[in-house]
């Protein structure tokens, strides 16, 4: 479910579906800028109830983002 949530957010940002996979890097592969990563964080808060902070210099994969969401859910169960 976590991957599908991240995928939906990325699709809403206009990323082509075929480019979205677990090993895709947000900046390098999907070409997201800092504004878009902030939007992802806001959408994750709204959709999942978790706060995920992205380091500006670290290029995360989609799988990394999913892992951060899962860790945040464990740390702060609803």
C-alpha positions in Angstrom: 0.0 0.0 0.0 2.8 2.4 0.8 4.3 2.1 -2.7 0.9 2.7 -4.3 0.5 5.9 -2.2 3.8 7.2 -3.2 3.1 6.3 -6.8 -0.2 8.2 -6.7 1.5 11.3 -5.4 4.1 11.1 -8.1 1.5 10.6 -10.8 -0.3 13.7 -9.4 2.9 15.6 -9.9 2.9 14.6 -13.6 5.5 11.9 -13.5 5.0 9.2 -16.2 3.9 5.9 -14.7 6.5 3.9 -16.6 9.2 6.0 -14.9 8.0 5.1 -11.4 9.6 2.1 -9.9 11.1 1.2 -6.5 14.7 1.9 -7.6 14.0 5.3 -9.3 15.8 8.2 -7.7 13.6 11.2 -7.0 16.0 13.8 -8.4 18.2 11.9 -10.8 15.6 9.6 -12.4 12.3 11.4 -11.9 13.8 14.9 -12.1 12.0 16.3 -9.1 13.0 19.6 -7.7 12.9 20.7 -4.1 9.4 22.2 -4.4 8.1 18.9 -5.6 9.8 17.0 -2.7 8.1 19.4 -0.3 4.8 18.6 -2.0 5.4 14.9 -1.6 6.0 15.5 2.1 2.8 17.5 2.5 0.8 14.8 0.6 2.3 12.1 2.8 1.2 14.0 5.9 -2.3 14.4 4.4 -2.7 10.9 3.0 -0.8 8.8 5.6 -0.6 11.0 8.6 3.1 10.8 8.8 5.8 13.4 8.7 8.7 12.6 6.4 11.6 15.0 6.0 13.8 14.8 2.9 17.4 15.9 3.2 18.0 18.4 0.4 21.3 16.9 -0.6 20.3 13.3 -0.5 18.7 11.7 -3.5 16.3 9.0 -2.3 14.8 6.2 -4.3 11.1 5.5 -4.2 11.8 2.5 -2.1 13.7 4.7 0.4 10.7 7.0 0.7 8.4 3.9 1.3 10.8 2.7 4.0 10.7 6.2 5.7 6.9 6.1 5.7 6.9 2.7 7.2 9.4 3.7 9.9 7.3 6.8 10.7 4.2 4.7 11.0 5.9 2.4 13.5 7.3 5.2 15.5 4.0 7.1 15.6 1.1 4.7 15.3 -2.3 6.3 14.8 
